[in-house]
Structure formats: structure tokens, C-alpha cells
Amino acid sequence: MSNKDILEMAMKLKPAERFLIIEGLIKSLDEPDKTIDEIWAEEAEKRLKAYREGKLETIPVDDIFK
């Protein structure tokens, strides 16, 4: 069954039934991904190291929220 077929079938459902499908799909995308978390942790460590070594240009928080 193709994605198009699935979408066509879903569009025939009642709004409340479509909502349940959408809600389930969104929740499935919101699950933690250990690989992505590890990549972001490594990136955060690199940025912190660069900041501490003075190699990272910073912007004052007041300038960000102007």
C-alpha cells in the first residue's frame, strides 16, 4: 500500500478518527532518539570548550532579546 493510498483511506475517516491517527503520528515523532541526543551532547561540549578557550564569538543576552 502506498503513502497516497493510506492518505486517501485516512481522509475517508470521521474527523475524530483522523485526529487520533494524527495524534499518534505526532507522538511517535516526539520520542527521544539516543543517537541524536549523543550528537547534540557532543556539539554542546565542543561549543562550551570553544567558549572557554575564547574561540567562540558571543552575543550579550540583552542584544538577543531587543
Secondary structure, DSSP 8 states (H G I E B T S, - for coil): --HHHHHHHHHTS-HHHHHHHHHHHHHHHTS--HHHHHHHHHHHHHHHHHHHTT-S----HHHHT-
